[in-house]
Every structure is written in C-alpha cells, then in structure tokens.
Amino acid sequence: MKAAVLVFPGSNCDRDLAVAFRAAGFETQMVWHKETALPDGVDVVGVPGGFSYGDYLRCGAIAARSPIAQALKLHADRGGYVFAPCNGFQILTEAGMLPGALLRNSGLKYICQTVDLRVEETESAFTAGYGKGDVIRVPIAHHDGNYTCDEETLKRLNDDNLIAFRYVATPNGATDGIAGVLSPNRRVLGMMPHPERAADPLHGNTDGVALFRGLAGALVSA
C-alpha cells in the first residue's frame, strides 16, 4: 500500500499525517507542491492541514491551483483515495473536488480543542472501522472551519449519505453540524478535525486510528 502526502509552503501537519499512514502499514512518500505528477502506484493521497501559502486570498485557494493539484484531481477521477483534514478540506473545496466552502468560524476566533464527533455513515473505507452513531474525540485547530453549503447541496449530502462526521456540539457554526463530507464514490474525504492527531497512545487519544486502519483494510481486501 502506498500513500503520498502533499507538502505546500505553510503545511504544518504533513509529518503528522505521514506518521499516521506509516503506522497503518502504508509506504509513505512526501510530494512537494511544485511536482506535476504523483509517484507511481499511489493508492491514497493525503492533503494535510496547516496554512498553505499563508492562507492568502482564501484558505486553500492558492494550493488548489498549484502544479500538483491537477495530478491530485486526476488521481481522484481515476477512483484513487484522498484524505484531506483541515486545510486539506479547504483545498478540496477550493479545487471543486468536494462541495461547499469553509468560512470564518462563527465566533470569529481561532479554535484549538478536542471535540466530540458522531460517525454518520460506515459505508466508506474511512469510516468502516467505526459503528454508525459512535462518538469519537478528535482535535480541531482552525480559524476558517465553518462548513457552509446551500440547501440543495445539503439535501443531496443527506439523501446520498455523504456526511461522514457531525459535531455533537458545533464549535464553529458549520451548516447542520457537518464536520466531514465524502465524494459521491466515497473515496475522497474532507474533514476539519485532525484524526492524525489522535492516532498514537502518546497523544492520549487513539480514536483516529480506526480511520487509517479502515482505509488500509479496504486496500488490502481489494
């Protein structure tokens, strides 16, 4: 199993994500944003958290137009897996790979804390290791995590069971408490919380481990 973790100027969770992938059994390679192709044989691409390009213009807007972004889109279009926490989620919405937008937190303040998430679906590789309705604790660290979409998009996300996680108590004003959404083929997941920061006993929390193991399990069984 091979994972690639993209690295942009301002990424600061790339190594955290790589460590979590490796712990789940992935051979992992870092890919600089100026590359125009992904390594051969990559199964999953991680788009990490941080502050790509200093969050200029809009969070993720410049990264979504970086040289590696086209290769990322091609990977997803071919059915490859993509996992994008925090700034990665912002990048995917800016790239049009996931619907909606991430706006300034409703309280207009940066939030850094551990929150309760409810698992809303278990039919994706990312969530198969959990039970539907499970409540897990995962850190958040963002200033622009207010997931926003129009009513038509919200209806489609609900009807197609594409909401992966919801906040038990919404900290940032997100529409319908949405913390993470899936692509229609369930192979792309964007979420504001950081499961890679809850993937080692030394963190005092391993609730994120099942996400990475579930993804590994899906690839092994394939």
Residue, then its C-alpha position, 0 to 999 in steps of 0.5 A: m500500500k502506498a500513500a503520498v502526502l502533499v507538502f505546500p509552503g505553510s503545511n504544518c501537519d504533513r509529518d503528522l499525517a505521514v506518521a499516521f499512514r506509516a503506522a497503518g502499514f502504508e509506504t509513505q512518500m512526501v510530494w512537494h507542491k511544485e511536482t506535476a505528477l504523483p509517484d507511481g502506484v499511489d493508492v491514497v493521497g493525503v492533503p494535510g492541514g496547516f496554512s498553505y501559502g499563508d492562507y492568502l486570498r482564501c484558505g486553500a485557494i492558492a494550493a488548489r491551483s498549484p502544479i500538483a493539484q491537477a495530478l491530485k484531481l486526476h488521481a481522484d477521477r481515476g477512483g484513487y483515495v484522498f484524505a484531506p483534514c483541515n486545510g486539506f478540506q479547504i483545498l478540496t473545496e477550493a479545487g471543486m473536488l468536494p462541495g461547499a466552502l469553509l468560512r470564518n468560524s462563527g465566533l470569529k476566533y481561532i479554535c484549538q480543542t478536542v471535540d466530540l464527533r458522531v460517525e454518520e455513515t460506515e459505508s466508506a473505507f474511512t469510516a468502516g472501522y467505526g459503528k454508525g452513531d459512535v462518538i469519537r474525540v478528535p482535535i480541531a485547530h482552525h480559524d476558517g472551519n465553518y462548513t457552509c453549503d446551500e440547501e440543495t447541496l445539503k439535501r443531496l449530502n443527506d439523501d446520498n449519505l455523504i456526511a461522514f462526521r457531525y459535531v455533537a456540539t458545533p464549535n464553529g457554526a458549520t451548516d447542520g453540524i457537518a464536520g466531514v463530507l465524502s465524494p459521491n464514490r466515497r473515496v475522497l474525504g474532507m474533514m476539519p478535525h485532525p484524526e492524525r492527531a489522535a492516532d498514537p497512545l502518546h497523544g492520549n487519544t487513539d480514536g483516529v486510528a480506526l480511520f487509517r486502519g479502515l482505509a488500509g483494510a479496504l486496500v488490502s481486501a481489494 
